[in-house]
Amino acid sequence: MNDAALIRIAAALERISPSPAKSPDFSAVDAFVWHVEPDHLEPVADVNRVALDLLVGIGRSRDTLLDNTLQFARGLPANNALLWGARGMGKSSLVKAIHAEVLEQGLDLKIVEVQREDLPSIGRLLALLRASEARFLLFCDDLSFSHDDQHYKSLKAVLDGGVIGRPSNVVFYATSNRRHLMPRDMIENERGSAINPSEAVEEKVSLSDRFGLWLGFHSCSQDEYLEMIRGYCGAYGVDITTKILRAEAIEWAATRGARSGRVAWQYFTDLAGRKGVVI
């Protein structure tokens, strides 16, 4: 057997059974992204996020999630959290902003982003984090599952259950547009076609039940939408009259058929560009 063949065999074996990930220098930065093939944590020096006080219209969810995160960062009991609801209403922005707020209060907390497609590897990630003295907020954005998707089973033991269970230094936050993490028609189909409909549905929705906190996000009103934009203008020093801002912002939302925090930021980005303001 030649050297090329041996190299291919070694590479194939490595993919089947990857080497354990090496622990990075957790003191260097406060944010990481988990990657597989090979397993490793990529440090992120500059996190893409907005200030907590710029997130308007989600005060109750903000306060609840902040209190839960502060408890965890202080070594106290805390719940896993599912942020669900309307698109563009600041779910992922809130998680990242709260992480920044915790750091500003002098507490040490690392945030680790995990992609949905990498959930089958989460056991290996937890083994790596369990060995560290740091505290970690695992974050999965836009989490949802299709009919034939088995990734949710990898997550169940992390949230609640399993022999080893979730490490005491790890908490898991996820965002989703769906309360039960899967389409309504999928749940209804299970009810209509399964031999035991109630058991089939319970199997699918039991994952969301494992989150101790459910925080709902709903579409904003026109006043909240305008308040978001005025907050951005004040924070970045963009000068515009109330009358012009109102007319432009309402027209901007109308062309997109929706009002949300994301649409507000998109309008503000356009406005700042026209005003020559760097954001």
Stockholm file with secondary structure:
# STOCKHOLM 1.0

chainA/1-279         MNDAALIRIAAALERISPSPAKSPDFSAVDAFVWHVEPDHLEPVADVNRVALDLLVGIGRSRDTLLDNTLQFARGLPANNALLWGARGMGKSSLVKAIHAEVLEQGLDLKIVEVQREDLPSIGRLLALLRASEARFLLFCDDLSFSHDDQHYKSLKAVLDGGVIGRPSNVVFYATSNRRHLMPRDMIENERGSAINPSEAVEEKVSLSDRFGLWLGFHSCSQDEYLEMIRGYCGAYGVDITTKILRAEAIEWAATRGARSGRVAWQYFTDLAGRKGVVI
#=GR chainA/1-279 SS CCHHHHHHHHHHHHHHSCCCCCCCCTTTCSEEEEETTTTEEEECSSCCCCCGGGCCSCHHHHHHHHHHHHHHHTTCCCCCEEEEESTTSSHHHHHHHHHHHHHHTTCCCEEEECCGGGGGGHHHHHHHHHTSSSCEEEEESSCCCCTTCCHHHHHHHHHSCSSSCCCTTEEEEEEESSTTSSCHHHHHHHHHHSSSHHHHHHHHHHHHHTCSEEEEECCCCHHHHHHHHHHHHHHHTCCCCHHHHHHHHHHHHHHHTCCCHHHHHHHHHHHHHHHTCCC
#=GC SS_cons         CCHHHHHHHHHHHHHHSCCCCCCCCTTTCSEEEEETTTTEEEECSSCCCCCGGGCCSCHHHHHHHHHHHHHHHTTCCCCCEEEEESTTSSHHHHHHHHHHHHHHTTCCCEEEECCGGGGGGHHHHHHHHHTSSSCEEEEESSCCCCTTCCHHHHHHHHHSCSSSCCCTTEEEEEEESSTTSSCHHHHHHHHHHSSSHHHHHHHHHHHHHTCSEEEEECCCCHHHHHHHHHHHHHHHTCCCCHHHHHHHHHHHHHHHTCCCHHHHHHHHHHHHHHHTCCC
//
